[in-house]
């Protein structure tokens, strides 16, 4: 336990560096898209697996409550299991987006690896339907999802927890900035 001080300091430095790696030009464009969605009374659709799905839940609520931007996520077990059973696990996200999207909506796909098959199928659907797509990925800079969005946020890390924390903070930064939340 005596090495916890050293480990935690290194961990915090890594997180700080990761947070600061945010591409601010892309982020400004993302903020503009969020404001456009709000102005046009469209919605943001956030989709992820596992921890990324939990991020989608939190961020969708903050977009609605704090920013007055309509937002949804697909974390209902009955929806996921029904669509995965009927269309295959690799297709459930695409089918959910297909059933719930309206023209002008913004889709946000969050995937730590950027190579989850269900994310890739969903991203290709968004491209085909000309839906605006934002991606949040990590792991390898050559992950497939990070090449498919209109705007792609990538974190160069192989640590799931660090990737998910940073994605979460970047997305909540958008909410706080749009509402001018004080810190």
Buried (B, 14 or more C-beta within 10 A) or exposed (E): EEEEEEEEEEBEEBBEEBBEBBBEEBBEBBBEBBEEBBEEEBBBBBBBBEBBBBBBBBBBEBBBEBBEBBBBBBBEEEBBEBBBEEBBBBBBBBBBBBEEBEEEBBBBBBBBBBBBEBBBBBBBBBEEBEBBBBBBBBBBEEBBBBEBBBBBBBBEBEBBEBBBBBBBBBBBBBBBBBEEEEE
